Amino acid sequence: MRIVWLNGEFMPEDEAKVSIFDRALTFGQGVYEVSPVIDGKFRNWPHHAARLERSMDACRIADDTDWPAVMAGLIERNGLNEGRIYLQVTGGVPANRDFLAPLDRVPATRFAFTQVAPVIDAPAAKTGLRVMLYPDGRWALRSAKTTQLLYAVLAKEAARDAGFDDAWLVEDGVITEATSANAHIIDARGVLVSHPVDRAVLPGVTRINVLEIARAMGLQVEERPFTPEELFAAREAFISSAGALAMPVVEVDGRPIGNAGPGTVTSELRSRYITLLKAS
């Protein structure tokens, strides 16, 4: 039985209960983070902690949980060697349902759990992902990592129904990001192009590191929107996220990207990022 953490206590997952009046459920007022676990240690936490703080500020949620202690406890109790830890913080449980949160804020609801998953040797790292383009209809504040993920769920399910692994979202003629990851290309010039961090995309923790690694490799990096036409003409395409690391995309809407296999630049970025994570 998996052990989870809820509001200060470790417990079996089937004993963890959250109120139906929690503001994450009634109003979607909740934020989350996910940290990769490699060799029994959570990785890259300072970046995740900074984004969690920004997300909570944006959603008017206050909390001071000692998350590193919680994550270390979950890893130990579940014997997790490789996978992910998800943590979530909500607006809490007020006495009554009301759009306005109480002036004397109720305590946040906090929970976390582990998930066993291949991170370093994920099968898609060798085969690449097949994705499709999908209209971006999400809400305007995408820079906060909130639990309002309905549209991402719908896009992922539409991709699955059409025989793809995922979808890349398109808004006003440009790619914003993938459903749960940042999107990047190595364009026809050999330049790494990534949508700039603004309210249209999530400020990905993995994205920060991948762009730093790319610059250290001598790659030119342009943080700007790119079009589907640029994507189809690109040498390589890839996503970045805490769970997928840097993962190649080899096909979009049935059209091959580059040589239709994982690109050499993407593979090198992934390898160097794994080295960085193991050292963190």
MARFI-726564 format. One record per residue (C-alpha): x, y, z; residue in three letters. Coordinates in steps of 0.25 Angstrom, whole numbers, plus 5000, padded with zeros to 4 digits. Each point is the difference from the previous one (the first is absolute). Last residue first. Example, Ala and Ser with C-alpha at 12.3 -4.5 7.8 and 13.67 -1.06 7.14 Angstrom:
// MARFI-726564
505549965029SER 499449865002ALA 
***
This chain:
// MARFI-726564
508850724969SER 501049914994ALA 499149904995LYS 499150114994LEU 501250074993LEU 500449864994THR 498649984995ILE 500050144994TYR 501249974992ARG 499449874994SER 498750074997ARG 500750124993LEU 500949904992GLU 498849924996SER 499350134995THR 501250044993VAL 500149874993THR 498649994996GLY 499049895003PRO 499549944987GLY 499150054989ALA 501350054993ASN 499550155002GLY 498650005005ILE 499149894993PRO 498650044996ARG 498849935006GLY 499550125007ASP 501350025007VAL 501149895000GLU 501349985007VAL 499950075013VAL 501249975009PRO 499950015015MET 500850095009ALA 499649965015LEU 498749934998ALA 499650015015GLY 500550145003ALA 499750054986SER 500650034987SER 499549974986ILE 500749984987PHE 500250044986ALA 501149974990GLU 500550054986ARG 498850104999ALA 499250024987ALA 498749945006PHE 500250095013LEU 500350124992GLU 498749994992GLU 499349975014PRO 500450145004THR 501150045011PHE 499850095012PRO 501350065005ARG 501149965009GLU 501249994990GLU 501249915004VAL 501349994992GLN 500749875004LEU 501450005006GLY 499849885009MET 499950095012ALA 498950084993ARG 499249864998ALA 500349975015ILE 499450135005GLU 498849984991LEU 499849865005VAL 500150045015ASN 498950114999ILE 499249914991ARG 500049895011THR 499450105010VAL 499050044990GLY 499450145000PRO 498649964996LEU 499550064987VAL 499150114995ALA 500250095012ARG 501550034996ASP 501249914999VAL 500550014986PRO 499649894990HIS 501349924997SER 500950004988VAL 501349935000LEU 500850044987VAL 500549904990GLY 499650094988ARG 498849914996ALA 499550015015ASP 500449925012ILE 498650005006ILE 499450015014HIS 498749985007ALA 499850015015ASN 499249895007ALA 498649965005SER 499150024988THR 501250044991ALA 500450144998GLU 499650144994THR 500149974985ILE 499750124991VAL 498850044991GLY 499250075010ASP 500049885010GLU 500549864997VAL 500249895010LEU 500949884998TRP 499349875002ALA 500449865006ASP 500349864997ASP 499249994987PHE 499049904995GLY 498850104997ALA 499349955013ASP 501350025008ARG 500250144994ALA 498550045004ALA 500349945014GLU 501250095002LYS 499250124995ALA 498949985009LEU 500949975012VAL 500850134997ALA 498650084999TYR 499649945014LEU 501350045007LEU 499650105009GLN 500949955011THR 500950125000THR 501550014996LYS 499950164998ALA 500650054987SER 498749954993ARG 499250125005LEU 499250024987ALA 499149885000TRP 500249894991ARG 499449994986GLY 501349974992ASP 499549934987PRO 500749874997TYR 501249954993LEU 500349855000MET 501149925006VAL 500949884998ARG 501049995011LEU 501549944998GLY 500449864999THR 501250005009LYS 499650105010ALA 498649954999ALA 500449875007PRO 500350085013ALA 501449965005ASP 500350125008ILE 498650025006VAL 499349875000PRO 498850015010ALA 499649975014VAL 499150115005GLN 500150065014THR 499050085008PHE 499850145006ALA 498950085007PHE 499750135005ARG 498750075003THR 500250155004ALA 499650055013PRO 498850095000VAL 500350154997ARG 499550105009ASP 499350094989LEU 499249874996PRO 500249974985ALA 499050074991LEU 499349914990PHE 499349945012ASP 499749865004ARG 499950005016ASN 500949975012ALA 501250014991PRO 500949874996VAL 501350034994GLY 500550094989GLY 500849884995THR 501449955000VAL 500549884992GLN 501249914999LEU 500449904990TYR 501349925002ILE 500549934988ARG 500749874995GLY 501349935004GLU 500549935012ASN 498750015009LEU 500149915013GLY 498650055003ASN 500350045014ARG 501350064997GLU 499650084987ILE 498850055008LEU 500850055012GLY 501050074990ALA 498850074994MET 499450055013VAL 501450045005ALA 500350084987PRO 498550065000TRP 500250075014ASP 498650064999THR 499950155000ASP 498650034994ASP 499250124994ALA 499149994988ILE 499650124992ARG 500049944987CYS 501250084994ALA 500749995013ASP 499949855001MET 500549994985SER 501250095003ARG 500349925013GLU 499949874992LEU 500950054990ARG 501150035010ALA 499949875006ALA 500149934987HIS 501250074996HIS 500649975014PRO 499649854999TRP 500849964988ASN 500049855004ARG 499349915010PHE 500949895004LYS 499949854999GLY 500949984989ASP 499150104992ILE 498750065004VAL 499550114991PRO 499250115007SER 498550044997VAL 499450125005GLU 498550045003TYR 499150125001VAL 498550005005GLY 498950104999GLN 499149924990GLY 498850065005PHE 499249895007THR 501049895000LEU 501250085003ALA 499250085010ARG 499849885008ASP 498549985003PHE 500149854996ILE 500949985011SER 501349934998VAL 500349855004LYS 501249925002ALA 499849865006GLU 500149934987ASP 501350064997GLU 500649945013PRO 500550115009MET 501050105002PHE 499550135008GLU 500250154999GLY 498850044992ASN 500049874991LEU 501349924996TRP 499949874992VAL 500449855003ILE 499849904989ARG 499449875004MET 
***
